[in-house]
Amino acid sequence: MKKMIVIEGMSCNHCTGRVERALSELDGVVVESVSVDKKNAVIKLEKEIDESVIRQTVDDAGYDVMEIREI
């Protein structure tokens, strides 16, 4: 299953790197892309992960999740 996470607060490649590293540390998450221009991240879930865990992970990295949707 793929999900798109709409993220506010990223302004540079350093920001996308922080988000990518944080999401990659979640067991069962494969990060396909993180884009500062599109203000989103696309992830593949290898197992079921509660959206609150994804939101908290991005929040802990210093950014705001606006939306998570299946793609």
C-alpha distances in whole Angstrom, upper triangle without the diagonal:
4,7,10,13,16,19,23,25,24,27,28,26,27,25,22,22,23,19,18,20,19,15,16,18,15,14,11,10,11,12,12,15,17,19,23,23,20,20,16,14,11,8,6,5,7,8,9,11,13,13,17,16,14,17,20,19,19,22,24,23,25,23,22,19,20,16,13,11,7,8
4,7,10,13,16,20,22,21,24,24,23,24,22,18,20,20,17,15,18,17,13,14,17,15,15,12,10,9,10,9,11,13,16,19,20,17,17,13,10,7,6,4,6,9,11,11,12,13,12,16,16,13,15,18,17,17,20,22,21,23,20,19,16,17,14,10,9,6,6
4,6,10,13,16,19,18,21,22,21,22,19,17,18,18,15,14,17,16,12,14,16,14,15,13,10,11,10,10,11,12,14,17,18,14,14,10,8,6,5,6,8,11,12,12,11,12,10,13,13,10,12,16,15,14,17,19,18,20,17,16,13,13,10,7,5,4,5
4,6,9,13,16,15,18,19,18,20,17,14,16,17,13,13,16,15,12,14,17,16,17,15,12,12,10,10,10,10,11,13,14,11,10,7,6,5,7,9,11,15,16,15,14,14,11,14,15,11,12,15,15,13,16,18,17,18,15,14,10,11,8,6,5,6,7
4,6,10,13,12,16,17,17,18,14,12,15,14,11,12,15,13,11,14,16,15,17,16,13,13,11,12,10,9,10,12,13,10,8,5,5,6,8,11,12,16,17,16,13,13,10,12,12,9,9,12,12,9,12,15,14,14,11,10,7,8,6,5,7,9,10
4,7,10,10,14,15,16,17,14,12,15,15,12,13,16,15,13,17,19,18,20,20,16,16,14,14,12,10,10,10,11,8,6,4,7,9,11,15,16,20,21,19,17,16,13,14,15,12,10,14,13,10,12,15,14,14,10,8,6,5,5,6,8,11,12
4,7,7,11,13,14,14,11,10,13,12,9,12,15,13,12,16,18,17,20,20,17,17,14,15,13,10,9,9,11,9,5,5,7,11,13,16,18,21,22,21,18,17,14,14,15,11,10,12,12,8,10,13,11,10,7,6,5,6,7,9,12,15,16
4,6,9,12,14,14,11,11,14,13,11,14,17,15,15,19,20,20,24,24,20,21,17,18,15,12,11,9,11,10,6,8,11,14,17,20,22,25,26,24,21,20,17,17,17,14,12,14,14,10,10,13,12,10,6,5,6,7,10,12,15,18,19
4,6,9,12,12,8,10,13,12,11,14,16,15,16,19,20,21,24,25,22,22,18,19,16,13,12,9,11,12,8,10,13,16,18,22,24,27,28,26,23,22,19,19,19,16,14,15,14,11,10,13,11,8,5,6,9,10,13,15,19,21,22
4,6,8,9,5,7,10,9,9,12,14,14,14,17,19,20,23,24,20,20,16,17,14,10,9,6,9,10,7,9,11,15,17,21,22,26,27,26,23,23,20,20,19,16,15,16,14,11,12,13,10,9,7,9,11,12,15,16,19,21,21
4,7,8,6,8,11,11,12,14,16,17,18,20,22,23,26,27,23,22,19,19,15,12,10,6,8,11,9,12,14,17,20,23,26,29,30,30,27,27,24,24,23,20,19,20,18,14,15,17,13,12,10,12,14,15,18,19,22,24,24
4,5,5,7,9,10,11,13,15,16,17,19,21,23,26,26,23,21,18,18,14,11,9,6,9,12,10,13,14,17,19,23,25,28,30,30,27,28,25,25,24,21,20,21,19,15,17,18,14,13,12,15,17,18,20,21,23,25,25
4,5,5,6,9,10,10,12,14,15,16,18,21,24,24,20,19,15,15,12,9,8,7,10,12,12,13,13,16,18,21,23,26,28,29,26,27,24,25,23,20,20,21,18,15,17,18,14,14,14,16,18,19,21,21,23,25,24
4,6,5,6,9,10,11,12,14,15,17,19,23,24,20,19,16,17,14,11,11,10,13,15,13,14,14,17,18,22,24,26,28,28,26,26,24,24,22,19,19,19,17,14,16,15,12,12,12,16,17,20,21,22,24,26,26
4,5,5,6,9,10,11,12,14,16,18,21,22,19,18,15,16,13,9,9,8,11,13,11,11,12,15,16,20,22,24,26,26,23,23,21,21,19,16,16,16,14,11,12,13,9,9,9,12,14,16,18,18,21,23,23
4,5,5,6,9,10,11,12,14,16,19,20,16,15,11,12,9,6,7,6,10,11,9,9,9,12,13,17,19,22,23,24,21,22,19,20,18,15,15,16,13,11,13,14,10,11,10,13,13,16,17,17,19,20,20
4,5,5,6,8,10,10,12,15,18,19,15,14,11,12,10,8,10,10,14,15,13,12,11,13,14,17,19,21,23,24,21,22,21,21,19,16,17,17,14,12,14,14,10,12,12,15,16,19,20,19,21,22,22
4,5,5,6,9,10,11,13,17,18,15,15,12,14,12,10,12,11,15,16,14,13,12,14,15,18,19,21,22,23,20,21,19,19,16,14,14,14,11,9,11,10,6,9,10,13,14,17,18,18,21,22,23
4,6,5,6,8,10,11,15,16,12,12,10,12,10,7,10,10,14,14,11,10,8,11,11,15,16,18,20,20,17,17,15,16,14,11,11,12,8,6,9,9,6,9,8,11,11,14,15,14,17,19,19
4,6,5,6,9,10,13,14,10,9,7,9,8,7,10,11,15,14,13,11,8,10,10,12,14,16,18,19,17,18,16,17,15,12,13,14,10,9,13,12,10,12,12,14,14,17,17,15,17,18,18
4,6,5,6,9,12,14,11,11,9,12,11,10,13,15,18,18,16,14,12,13,12,14,15,17,18,19,17,19,17,18,15,13,14,14,10,10,13,12,9,12,13,16,16,19,19,18,20,21,21
4,5,5,7,11,13,10,11,10,13,13,11,15,15,19,19,16,14,12,13,12,14,14,16,17,17,15,16,14,14,11,9,11,10,6,7,10,8,7,10,11,13,13,17,17,16,19,20,21
4,5,6,9,10,7,8,7,10,11,10,14,15,18,17,15,12,9,10,8,11,11,13,14,14,12,13,12,13,10,7,10,10,7,7,11,11,9,12,12,13,12,16,15,13,16,16,17
4,5,8,9,6,6,6,10,11,11,15,17,20,19,18,15,11,12,9,10,11,12,14,15,13,15,15,16,13,11,14,14,10,11,14,14,12,15,15,17,16,19,19,16,18,18,19
4,6,9,8,9,10,14,15,15,18,20,23,22,20,18,14,15,12,13,13,13,14,15,13,15,15,15,12,11,14,13,9,11,14,12,12,15,16,18,17,21,20,18,20,20,21
4,6,6,9,10,14,15,15,19,21,24,22,20,17,14,14,11,11,10,11,11,11,9,11,12,12,9,8,12,11,8,11,14,13,13,16,16,17,16,19,18,16,18,18,19
4,6,9,11,15,17,18,22,24,27,25,23,20,17,16,12,11,9,9,8,10,9,12,13,14,11,11,15,14,12,15,17,16,16,20,20,21,19,22,21,18,19,18,20
4,7,10,13,16,17,21,23,26,24,22,19,15,14,10,8,6,5,5,8,8,11,13,15,12,11,15,16,14,16,19,18,18,22,21,21,19,22,20,17,17,16,17
4,6,9,12,13,17,20,22,20,19,15,12,10,7,6,5,6,8,9,8,12,12,14,11,10,13,14,12,13,16,16,16,19,18,19,16,19,17,14,15,14,15
4,6,9,11,15,18,20,19,18,15,11,9,6,5,6,7,10,12,12,15,15,17,15,12,16,17,14,14,18,18,17,20,19,20,18,20,18,15,16,14,14
4,6,8,11,14,17,15,14,11,8,6,4,6,9,11,13,15,14,16,15,17,15,12,15,16,13,13,17,17,15,18,16,17,16,18,17,14,15,14,14
4,7,10,14,15,14,14,11,8,5,5,7,10,12,15,17,16,19,17,20,18,15,17,19,16,15,19,20,18,20,18,19,17,19,17,15,15,14,13
4,6,10,12,10,11,8,6,5,7,10,13,16,18,19,18,20,18,20,19,15,17,19,16,14,18,19,16,18,16,17,15,17,16,14,15,15,13
4,7,9,8,8,6,4,6,9,12,15,18,20,21,19,20,17,19,18,14,15,17,14,12,15,16,14,15,13,14,13,15,14,14,15,16,15
4,5,5,6,6,6,9,12,15,18,21,23,24,22,23,20,21,20,17,17,19,17,14,17,18,15,16,13,14,14,15,15,15,16,17,16
4,6,5,7,9,12,15,19,21,24,26,26,24,24,21,22,22,18,17,19,17,14,16,18,15,14,12,13,13,14,15,16,18,20,19
4,5,8,11,13,17,20,23,26,28,28,26,26,23,24,24,21,20,22,21,17,19,21,18,17,15,15,15,15,16,17,18,20,19
4,5,8,11,14,18,20,24,26,25,24,24,20,22,22,18,18,21,19,16,18,21,18,18,14,14,13,13,13,14,15,16,15
4,7,10,14,17,20,23,24,24,22,21,18,19,19,16,15,17,16,13,14,17,15,14,11,10,10,10,11,12,14,16,16
4,7,10,13,16,19,21,20,18,18,15,17,17,13,13,16,14,11,14,16,14,14,11,11,9,10,9,9,11,13,13
4,6,10,13,16,18,17,16,16,14,16,15,11,12,15,13,10,14,15,13,14,12,12,10,12,11,9,11,12,12
4,7,10,13,15,16,14,16,14,16,16,12,13,16,14,13,16,18,16,18,15,15,13,14,12,10,10,10,9
4,6,10,12,12,11,13,12,15,13,10,13,15,13,13,16,17,16,18,16,16,14,15,13,10,11,10,10
4,6,9,10,11,13,13,16,15,12,15,17,15,15,19,20,19,22,20,20,17,18,16,12,12,10,10
4,5,7,7,11,11,14,13,11,14,16,15,16,19,20,19,22,20,20,17,19,16,13,12,10,11
4,7,9,12,14,17,15,14,17,19,17,18,22,22,22,25,24,24,21,23,20,16,16,14,14
4,6,10,12,15,13,13,16,18,16,18,21,22,22,25,24,23,21,22,20,16,16,14,16
4,7,9,12,11,11,14,16,15,17,20,20,21,24,23,22,19,20,18,14,14,12,15
4,6,8,7,8,11,12,12,14,16,17,18,20,19,18,16,18,15,12,13,13,15
4,5,6,7,9,10,11,13,15,16,18,19,18,17,14,16,14,11,12,13,16
4,5,5,6,9,10,11,12,14,16,17,15,13,10,12,10,8,10,11,14
4,5,5,6,9,10,10,12,14,15,14,12,10,12,11,10,13,15,18
4,5,5,6,9,10,10,12,14,14,13,11,14,13,12,14,16,19
4,5,5,6,9,10,11,13,12,11,9,12,11,9,12,13,16
4,5,5,6,9,10,11,9,8,6,9,9,8,12,14,17
4,6,5,6,9,10,10,9,9,12,13,12,16,18,21
4,5,5,6,9,9,10,10,13,14,13,16,18,20
4,5,5,7,6,7,7,11,12,11,15,17,19
4,5,5,5,6,7,11,13,13,17,20,22
4,5,7,9,11,14,16,16,20,22,24
4,6,9,11,14,16,16,20,22,23
4,7,10,13,16,17,20,23,24
4,7,10,12,14,17,20,21
4,6,9,11,15,18,20
4,6,7,11,14,16
4,7,10,14,16
4,6,10,12
4,7,10
4,6
4
